Amino acid sequence: MIDLWSEIVYIFQRMTWLSVLDLFLVAAVVFAVLVLLRDTQVMVLLRGVIFIIIFLALVTSLINLPAFSWLVNTIVPALLFAIPVIFAPEIRRGLEKLGRAGSGKLLVRRQTESQTKVMENTIRAIVTAASRLSAREHGALIVIQRADSLEEYVRTGVRLNASVTPELLLQIFYPNTPLHDGAVIIANNQIVAGACVMPLSASGILTRSPDRQMGLRHRAALGTSEATDAITVVVSEETGSISIAHNGRMIRRLDSERLENILLAFYQPREPIPFQLKPLDWLNKLFPQRKGED
């Protein structure tokens, strides 16, 4: 124990600013990995792996066990190859999130007044349908496409290419109809397909929720929001409650007014950033001069 403390003191004495920067970068990478794996079931496995590694490191450093130390030194490198296999879904999901974040569009396409009106009508049709389905306790899963393409999920269902109306959504999700068991995908203000198979969530959020009645629709809604940037609206078949999922998070027990406000907030038109302006004009538009100033 005294030798271990002496080594720790010796390490701190030799530390420089470059060493501190090196440790900071390593800590930042570890923190980023933990953030990507947050709220997933693999966190339990990761805690166990970290505990075992720390325990083995302490045992081999404090006690002279040559055979056991050889075994540990032989097994640990193999774990580095096993980690990508064990954590493959989480690594893929994290890289997809990183890719979507890196491909953010600086210029937001200006929506015309007619396009804005069509989008508002689509949102109102979805809200009306969700409200009626909730009152009747008919389960539903509605996926609204944003930037990420949902074509791979569209191919799993039945193509419709129909206008978005409350009546059509009510008919699709009526119990025991051919298209009710699956998701409806809406893109470009059209119902592109019905009875689509969506990815299930690998997160532990629903498992830890006090409401245990959430089934496959909620898991598919959350899984879709984890794999894409789409917005999913889900109506519970058991309770009739309306929920919305986006970016791996779910807001539950929404009424029609809150649902409409949230959807409108996602799809409200935005002004593009004026990169085409001259630098001085751009600054003047961002920081307009007050009256009376030169």
Number of C-alpha atoms within 10 A of each C-alpha: 9 7 9 11 10 10 12 11 11 11 10 10 9 8 10 10 8 9 12 11 11 12 12 12 12 12 12 12 12 11 12 13 14 13 11 16 19 15 17 15 15 18 15 10 13 15 11 11 14 11 12 12 14 10 11 16 14 11 14 16 12 11 10 10 11 10 9 13 17 11 10 15 14 11 11 13 10 10 13 10 10 12 13 13 11 13 14 12 13 20 17 13 17 19 13 15 18 12 11 15 10 9 10 10 11 10 12 12 12 12 15 10 10 9 14 15 12 14 19 18 15 21 22 20 19 25 23 19 23 31 22 18 24 23 13 13 17 20 24 29 28 25 24 22 19 16 13 11 13 21 13 11 17 21 13 15 20 15 16 13 16 13 15 21 18 20 12 15 24 19 13 21 25 18 15 9 10 13 19 22 20 23 28 31 28 27 20 15 19 16 23 21 23 28 22 24 17 27 18 18 21 19 21 14 17 19 12 10 10 8 8 9 13 16 12 15 23 25 22 23 30 30 24 25 24 24 20 22 21 24 22 27 28 28 27 22 20 13 16 21 20 24 21 25 25 19 17 18 14 18 12 14 15 16 15 18 10 12 24 18 12 12 19 15 10 10 13 11 17 11 10 13 12 14 10 8 11 10 11 9 13 15 11 11 12 10 9 10 10 7 6 5 5 5
